Amino acid sequence: MPAKQNIVITSPMYPPTLDALDAKFITHRLWQASDRASFLAALANSVTAIATMGETGASAELMDALPKAKIIASNSVGVDAIDLAAAKARGIAVTNTPGVLTDCVADLGMALTLAVARRVAEGDRYVRSGQWPKSAMGFGTKLGGKTMGIVGMGRIGQALAQRAAAFGMTIVYHSRHKKPELSFRYYDDLAAMATASDVLALVIPGGAATRHLVDANILAALGKTGFLVNIARGSVVDEAALVKALHDGVIAGAGLDVFADEPRVPEALFAMDNVVLQPHQASATHETRTAMGQLMIDNLQAHFAGTPLLTPVG
């Protein structure tokens, strides 16, 4: 039987995934190291792989500290926190976990849409605080007949479109390229689509190319009856502009699963009833996290076996 490979795990993961990694590899937990530099220096000649999460990623400095590591396996779809150029220059393969989390992320996107439009979280607080016997809560917004503008029409965007259509919504989309196989109306101008949308749903990768794609101008185009739903990355939105737009009534509300500086969230949002907040939970179901972890491990094992990677990045 081949000797177990030494791998560094950069950050906490779903416990059953950690157990599976422990069973198949000799694992070293970077986030538990009291002295990161000494920890990495002691492993420089033995570690052959890095397992990471989307939010943690892998820097060029980490790659240099572990020069024998020739694969970075990310337990997420997003790879914007991985220095892909550095990995390519060093001949390091990168994998992620697309496909297996599509349904759950789309589910939460639809849940946030419903929650903010129908004031679900606000209604829960209203009942729990004893306000209901004193006065009736205000009305919400019907989704049927409204338009959802989806920014990013990959696997998750298309899954969200299916769910929104089932609620009677009209779907339009904006992405880098038009997809001829889709019947939805395509907008090459994001501001024009925001103007035409009642819900603007963000389902695109993070990174420099999409940083602050949704700024004050896009929020103004969405308008005072429009809702923003973000299940992408916090960097996609100018967060200061969003807080101001929500405070000033520029848009009607927002459902947010991601933030610019997670886990830190602008405190101004805490007091806003027109905002539904989640702690980056879109893929956080037992079923999906199990599948994500298994795909990450399958990629690691394929690498060490010298067989094609299942889901290589770029």
C-alpha positions as a printed Julia matrix, in Angstrom:
314×3 Matrix{Float64}:
   0.0    0.0     0.0
   1.41   3.43   -0.92
   2.55   5.61    1.97
   0.1    8.27    3.06
   0.77  11.73    1.69
   1.3   14.72    3.98
  -1.18  17.53    3.39
  -1.77  20.91    4.99
  -5.37  21.92    5.74
  -5.59  25.69    5.88
  -8.84  26.22    7.79
 -11.71  24.44    9.57
 -14.01  22.3     7.42
 -17.11  20.19    7.84
 -16.13  17.71   10.6
 -16.91  14.52    8.6
 -14.69  15.89    5.8
 -11.86  16.44    8.27
 -12.36  12.89    9.55
 -12.15  11.55    5.99
  -9.0   13.57    5.3
  -7.46  12.23    8.51
  -8.24   8.69    7.44
  -6.65   9.01    3.99
  -3.72  11.38    4.55
  -1.3   12.6     7.19
  -2.95  15.93    7.97
  -1.53  19.13    9.42
  -3.95  21.87   10.56
  -2.51  25.27    9.72
  -5.2   27.25   11.52
  -4.26  25.61   14.82
  -0.58  26.6    14.59
   0.55  29.08   17.22
   3.56  30.0    15.08
   2.57  29.81   11.43
   6.08  30.37   10.03
   7.66  27.66   12.18
   4.79  25.3    11.45
   5.24  25.66    7.69
   9.02  25.54    7.85
   8.89  22.17    9.61
   6.67  20.79    6.82
   8.4   22.33    3.82
  10.04  19.09    2.67
   7.15  16.71    3.37
   3.83  18.32    2.44
   2.69  17.5    -1.09
  -0.82  19.04   -1.13
  -2.88  21.88    0.27
  -6.56  21.5     1.15
  -8.35  24.8     1.6
 -11.69  26.59    1.71
 -12.93  29.27   -0.68
 -12.73  32.07    1.86
  -9.19  31.12    2.95
  -7.67  30.23   -0.4
  -3.93  29.97   -0.86
  -1.42  32.78   -1.33
   1.83  32.75   -3.26
   3.6   32.95    0.1
   1.93  29.74    1.24
   2.92  28.01   -1.99
   6.53  29.15   -1.54
   6.53  27.89    2.05
   5.43  24.44    0.84
   7.47  23.97   -2.36
   6.71  20.25   -2.7
   2.93  20.82   -2.74
   1.77  20.33   -6.32
  -2.0   20.5    -5.85
  -4.33  22.95   -4.1
  -7.74  21.33   -3.59
 -10.41  23.85   -2.65
 -13.53  22.71   -0.82
 -15.66  25.32   -2.61
 -16.57  26.63   -6.05
 -15.02  30.05   -5.6
 -11.27  30.26   -6.13
 -10.8   34.04   -5.99
  -8.78  33.72   -2.75
  -6.32  31.37   -4.47
  -3.48  33.08   -6.33
  -4.09  31.23   -9.58
  -1.3   33.01  -11.45
   1.18  32.0    -8.75
  -0.07  28.42   -8.84
   0.29  28.26  -12.62
   3.79  29.71  -12.51
   4.81  27.08   -9.98
   3.19  24.18  -11.8
   0.62  23.63   -9.05
  -2.75  22.15  -10.03
  -5.9   23.73   -8.57
  -9.26  22.02   -8.15
 -12.62  23.13   -6.81
 -16.05  21.6    -6.19
 -18.54  22.8    -8.83
 -21.87  21.15   -9.48
 -22.4   19.44   -6.14
 -23.49  22.63   -4.36
 -25.64  24.08   -7.15
 -29.04  23.14   -5.75
 -28.42  24.25   -2.18
 -26.95  27.61   -3.17
 -29.86  28.23   -5.52
 -32.28  27.18   -2.77
 -30.87  29.79   -0.41
 -30.97  32.41   -3.15
 -34.68  31.77   -3.55
 -35.17  31.63    0.22
 -33.55  35.04    0.62
 -35.69  36.41   -2.18
 -38.84  35.19   -0.47
 -37.65  36.23    2.97
 -36.89  39.82    2.06
 -39.89  40.35   -0.24
 -42.4   38.75    2.13
 -40.67  40.1     5.28
 -40.29  36.63    6.8
 -37.51  37.39    9.27
 -39.15  40.68   10.23
 -42.44  38.9    10.82
 -40.75  36.34   13.04
 -39.25  39.12   15.15
 -42.61  40.89   15.21
 -44.38  37.88   16.7
 -41.61  37.0    19.16
 -41.42  40.55   20.49
 -45.15  40.59   21.29
 -46.01  43.3    18.77
 -48.75  41.39   16.95
 -51.52  41.92   19.59
 -50.75  45.63   19.56
 -50.86  46.33   15.82
 -50.81  44.66   12.43
 -47.46  44.37   10.64
 -47.06  46.05    7.25
 -47.48  44.26    3.94
 -44.87  42.49    1.86
 -44.32  42.22   -1.89
 -45.72  39.54   -4.21
 -43.13  37.7    -6.32
 -45.41  36.34   -9.03
 -45.34  38.62  -12.06
 -42.13  40.34  -10.97
 -38.8   40.2   -12.82
 -35.63  38.66  -11.45
 -32.43  39.88  -13.06
 -29.69  37.3   -12.52
 -26.09  38.45  -12.72
 -24.15  35.35  -13.77
 -25.91  32.54  -15.6
 -23.76  29.51  -14.84
 -24.97  26.37  -13.13
 -26.21  28.15  -10.01
 -27.72  31.05  -11.93
 -29.7   28.64  -14.1
 -30.84  26.67  -11.05
 -32.0   29.9    -9.4
 -33.82  30.85  -12.6
 -35.75  27.57  -12.49
 -36.84  28.24   -8.93
 -37.83  31.84   -9.56
 -39.78  30.85  -12.67
 -41.71  28.33  -10.57
 -42.88  31.28   -8.47
 -44.18  33.0   -11.59
 -41.27  35.38  -12.03
 -39.91  36.57  -15.38
 -36.19  35.88  -15.76
 -33.62  38.13  -17.42
 -29.86  37.89  -17.09
 -26.5   39.59  -17.49
 -23.23  37.73  -17.92
 -19.96  38.01  -19.82
 -21.51  36.29  -22.82
 -25.0   35.6   -24.07
 -26.03  31.96  -23.84
 -27.9   31.15  -27.09
 -29.36  27.96  -25.61
 -31.33  29.95  -23.02
 -34.68  31.55  -23.78
 -34.33  34.28  -21.14
 -33.73  37.84  -22.26
 -30.06  38.81  -22.15
 -28.8   42.26  -21.16
 -25.26  43.29  -22.0
 -25.77  46.42  -19.9
 -26.09  45.73  -16.16
 -27.62  49.11  -15.33
 -30.33  48.61  -17.94
 -31.12  45.18  -16.5
 -31.2   46.55  -12.95
 -33.72  49.16  -14.09
 -35.9   46.4   -15.57
 -35.63  44.13  -12.51
 -37.6   43.87   -9.29
 -34.99  41.52   -7.8
 -31.32  41.7    -8.71
 -29.67  38.38   -7.81
 -25.89  38.06   -7.8
 -24.45  34.65   -8.72
 -20.98  35.46  -10.07
 -17.42  34.74   -8.95
 -15.52  37.21   -6.8
 -12.11  38.63   -7.62
 -10.72  41.75   -9.22
 -12.81  41.44  -12.38
 -16.11  41.72  -10.51
 -15.1   43.89   -7.55
 -17.81  46.49   -6.81
 -19.65  45.55   -9.98
 -22.79  46.57   -8.11
 -22.14  50.13   -7.02
 -24.27  53.17   -6.15
 -25.28  53.64   -9.79
 -26.53  50.06  -10.17
 -28.41  50.28   -6.87
 -30.04  53.53   -8.0
 -31.06  51.78  -11.23
 -32.62  48.93   -9.24
 -34.7   51.56   -7.5
 -36.84  52.03   -4.44
 -39.07  49.0    -5.07
 -36.18  46.69   -5.96
 -34.47  44.04   -3.86
 -30.84  42.91   -3.98
 -29.97  39.26   -3.27
 -26.31  38.31   -2.97
 -25.24  34.65   -2.9
 -22.0   35.37   -4.79
 -19.17  37.14   -2.95
 -19.24  40.22   -0.77
 -16.62  41.88   -2.96
 -19.08  42.05   -5.86
 -21.0   44.82   -4.06
 -19.77  48.22   -2.9
 -20.86  47.53    0.66
 -20.72  51.14    1.83
 -22.93  52.15   -1.09
 -25.34  49.32   -0.26
 -25.64  50.34    3.38
 -26.37  53.91    2.32
 -28.89  52.78   -0.32
 -30.76  50.68    2.23
 -30.7   53.46    4.83
 -31.87  56.11    2.37
 -34.58  54.01    0.73
 -32.81  53.94   -2.62
 -33.71  50.21   -2.79
 -36.46  48.34   -0.94
 -34.32  45.74    0.78
 -31.64  43.08    0.53
 -31.05  39.4     1.25
 -27.36  38.86    1.94
 -25.4   35.66    2.47
 -21.97  37.16    1.85
 -20.09  40.26    2.96
 -16.95  42.19    2.11
 -15.05  41.37    5.31
 -16.54  38.15    6.63
 -17.33  37.33    9.35
 -17.5   41.03   10.14
 -20.75  42.6     8.96
 -21.54  46.35    8.97
 -23.36  47.01   12.23
 -25.63  49.48   10.46
 -27.36  46.5     8.84
 -28.31  44.95   12.18
 -31.04  47.49   12.87
 -32.57  47.42    9.4
 -35.81  45.47    9.09
 -35.57  45.47    5.29
 -32.44  43.28    5.33
 -32.18  39.51    5.8
 -28.72  38.37    6.86
 -27.1   34.93    6.66
 -23.61  33.85    7.81
 -22.45  32.56    4.39
 -24.67  29.5     4.59
 -25.61  28.86    0.95
 -23.86  25.49    0.68
 -24.24  24.67    4.37
 -26.35  21.51    4.34
 -25.12  18.13    5.52
 -25.75  16.64    2.09
 -23.92  19.3     0.12
 -20.96  19.67    2.46
 -20.53  15.89    2.38
 -20.53  15.91   -1.42
 -18.14  18.87   -1.57
 -15.7   17.21    0.79
 -15.81  13.96   -1.15
 -15.13  15.72   -4.44
 -12.17  17.53   -2.91
 -10.78  14.22   -1.62
 -11.42  12.52   -4.96
  -9.36  15.24   -6.66
  -6.52  14.76   -4.19
  -6.54  11.0    -4.7
  -6.65  11.38   -8.48
  -3.61  13.66   -8.32
  -1.61  11.24   -6.23
  -2.67   8.31   -8.43
  -1.57  10.17  -11.55
  -5.06  10.05  -13.09
  -6.98  13.01  -14.55
  -8.34  15.5   -12.03
 -12.12  15.51  -11.76
 -12.66  19.26  -11.56
  -9.5   21.19  -12.43
  -9.57  24.99  -12.44
  -8.35  26.73  -15.55
